[in-house]
Each structure stands twice: as C-alpha cells, then as structure tokens.
Amino acid sequence: MVLDESAVAGPTPVPAAGPGPVPGPVPGPVVEPVTEPVPEPVPEPVPEPAGAARAPLDAAGQDLLFRAARTSWGWTGTDVTDETLRALYDLLKMGPTSANSSPARFMFLRTSWAKERLRSALSEGNIEKTLAAPVVCIVAHDPKFYEELPRLYPGVDARGWFAGNEALAEATAFRNGTLQGGYLIMAARALGLDCGPMSGFDNDKVDREFLVAQGWRSNFLVALGHADHGKTPGRAPRLSFDEACRLL
Ligand SMILES: Cc1cc2nc3c(=O)[nH]c(=O)nc-3n(C[C@H](O)[C@H](O)[C@H](O)COP(=O)(O)O)c2cc1C
C-alpha cells in the first residue's frame, strides 16, 4: 500500500536552511545545573520570511544537545517537577512523525511507589540507577494510534490506511514512537535535564504492570533528572563519518 501524504495540503513550506554551520572549536563541558530549570511560557515563533537563512544553534547549544551530553548513570537529589514534564512534552510533540500520527505515549513514574513497581521488570544491572532517578518515563505507543488521525491528519482518510492492517499499524507505531522517544531525549537535554535511556527490561511485564488499562505497548525507558557525573564512565568512541556514511 502506498501512503500518499502528498494528497493533503500541508502548511506553508518553510525555506530550506542555508549552508550548514562550520563547527567551531568545542568549548569545555557544560556546567551542571544545580537547580531545577523553571520552564517559561514561550511565545509562538514568528514565521520566517521566504528565503531567509535560519541561524544555526550556537556551539553552546550544540554542546548541550550532543557533544557535552552524556547518558546518566547516577543522579543528584534535584527533583523534576510536573511543570517540567509538561514543558518536555510540549517540546517533543513538535517532532515530525509520518502522517503526523504521533503514536508515542509517555507514562511518567515520579513517585517511589510507581518506580518500585518497575523493579521486578528491570535487568539486574539497571535496577539501582533506574530507581534512583527522580522520574522514569516509559516510552510506549498506542497500537490504535490511527483512531486520532481524522483529527491529527485531516483532509484524507489516513485512518483507513491502518485500520484492519495490524502489521502496518504496528510497524508505523513502533517506528514513529521510537523517533518520538528520541525527541524526548533531545527535548530533555534542551531543558537542562539528563537522560538514562534503557532497553534492559521485560517489556511484557511493564505492559502488564502499567499499560493494560490504556492498551499501550512499551518500547524503552528513559530515566530523567540531573546527572551525578561522578558515576559516568569515560565516553565510548563513535564511528567516523567515513565508517558510517556514504556520499552518492
Ligand atoms: C534505546 C537505548 C537503550 C539503552 N539501554 C541501556 C540499558 O539497558 N542499560 C544501560 O546501562 N544503558 C543503556 N543504554 C545507554 C547506552 O549504553 C548509552 O546511551 C551509550 O553507550 C552512549 O553513552 P553516552 O551518551 O554517555 O555517550 C541505552 C541507550 C539507548 C539509547
């Protein structure tokens, strides 16, 4: 089946960015935030004039999101408020998904009681660092995400692409739900939080314990908080451009 998203009139196209930034020297590591960042209301962005070059994120912003950001293995005592979790969702929801399907669902465990219910599903090596985090997010997806498509992708019968085709619906939910989990990690970093993503757990147990009522399926976990980098091991290498990329 061909999913023709082009059949729908989308919003006004945004001009492509100009030539990318030339990366400058990498400054020192970003200083750890000591207090919970207080999200402020952000005004609606003003649309750019046609042909305007978009300013790249500066080197400090790139550090915050990528170069200085580390997976967290330990946590300071700083809490994460529900307001921050709302700000986190308001950022990550803007990341693109196919047909705007937005299949990811997020279960935030913020109380000791809720986090304890995870214990028996976690791999041995993941228990301590997960339960010590201020918040653990179960990144899940709704297998019936397509029921929202008349609202999320109006103007075409996108629901009909998936209803009755369980394999296509699950592949679409998993692909886009995973992307949205990635957006969650980057949005959390943008808000000054640290993340400990984790797939070392029993998905079926987590689904039975937390997600039965909603009918959602777990994908992976993300522990959220402020990192205690005393527990972070040295950075492992990454593949070089020449190893991982081809130019055609
Ligand atoms: C989807 C996913 C699953 C992961 N699962 C685990 C896990 O079960 N246990 C663990 O200790 N680390 C886990 N990690 C952490 C990775 O090992 C870590 O992000 C990677 O080594 C890069 O570390 P860095 O961000 O500090 O460079 C996972 C990361 C991702 C993105």
The ligand as an SDF file (V2000), in Angstrom:
LIG
                    3D

 31 33  0  0  0  0  0  0  0  0999 V2000
   17.4820    2.6870   23.4180 C   0  0  0  0  0  0  0  0  0  0  0  0
   18.6010    2.6210   24.4220 C   0  0  0  0  0  0  0  0  0  0  0  0
   18.6750    1.5670   25.3080 C   0  0  0  0  0  0  0  0  0  0  0  0
   19.6750    1.5040   26.2620 C   0  0  0  0  0  0  0  0  0  0  0  0
   19.6510    0.5140   27.1800 N   0  0  0  0  0  0  0  0  0  0  0  0
   20.5070    0.5380   28.2150 C   0  0  0  0  0  0  0  0  0  0  0  0
   20.4020   -0.4050   29.2660 C   0  0  0  0  0  0  0  0  0  0  0  0
   19.5200   -1.2570   29.2950 O   0  0  0  0  0  0  0  0  0  0  0  0
   21.3000   -0.3240   30.2860 N   0  0  0  0  0  0  0  0  0  0  0  0
   22.2770    0.6240   30.3020 C   0  0  0  0  0  0  0  0  0  0  0  0
   23.0650    0.6610   31.2540 O   0  0  0  0  0  0  0  0  0  0  0  0
   22.4090    1.5310   29.3100 N   0  0  0  0  0  0  0  0  0  0  0  0
   21.5400    1.5150   28.2790 C   0  0  0  0  0  0  0  0  0  0  0  0
   21.6350    2.4590   27.2820 N   0  0  0  0  0  0  0  0  0  0  0  0
   22.6880    3.5010   27.3700 C   0  0  0  0  0  0  0  0  0  0  0  0
   23.7360    3.3950   26.2610 C   0  0  0  0  0  0  0  0  0  0  0  0
   24.6500    2.3810   26.5220 O   0  0  0  0  0  0  0  0  0  0  0  0
   24.4330    4.7760   26.1520 C   0  0  0  0  0  0  0  0  0  0  0  0
   23.4410    5.7240   25.7990 O   0  0  0  0  0  0  0  0  0  0  0  0
   25.5340    4.7910   25.1090 C   0  0  0  0  0  0  0  0  0  0  0  0
   26.5650    3.9570   25.4870 O   0  0  0  0  0  0  0  0  0  0  0  0
   26.0720    6.1970   24.8600 C   0  0  0  0  0  0  0  0  0  0  0  0
   26.5500    6.7690   26.0590 O   0  0  0  0  0  0  0  0  0  0  0  0
   26.8990    8.3460   26.1160 P   0  0  0  0  0  0  0  0  0  0  0  0
   25.6110    9.0450   25.7830 O   0  0  0  0  0  0  0  0  0  0  0  0
   27.3120    8.6060   27.5270 O   0  0  0  0  0  0  0  0  0  0  0  0
   27.9600    8.5970   25.1340 O   0  0  0  0  0  0  0  0  0  0  0  0
   20.6640    2.5190   26.3020 C   0  0  0  0  0  0  0  0  0  0  0  0
   20.6030    3.5880   25.3860 C   0  0  0  0  0  0  0  0  0  0  0  0
   19.5740    3.6380   24.4640 C   0  0  0  0  0  0  0  0  0  0  0  0
   19.5090    4.8310   23.5440 C   0  0  0  0  0  0  0  0  0  0  0  0
  1  2  1  0
  2  3  1  0
  2 30  2  0
  3  4  2  0
  4  5  1  0
  4 28  1  0
  5  6  2  0
  6  7  1  0
  6 13  1  0
  7  8  2  0
  7  9  1  0
  9 10  1  0
 10 11  2  0
 10 12  1  0
 12 13  2  0
 13 14  1  0
 14 15  1  0
 14 28  1  0
 15 16  1  0
 16 17  1  0
 16 18  1  0
 18 19  1  0
 18 20  1  0
 20 21  1  0
 20 22  1  0
 22 23  1  0
 23 24  1  0
 24 25  2  0
 24 26  1  0
 24 27  1  0
 28 29  2  0
 29 30  1  0
 30 31  1  0
M  END
$$$$
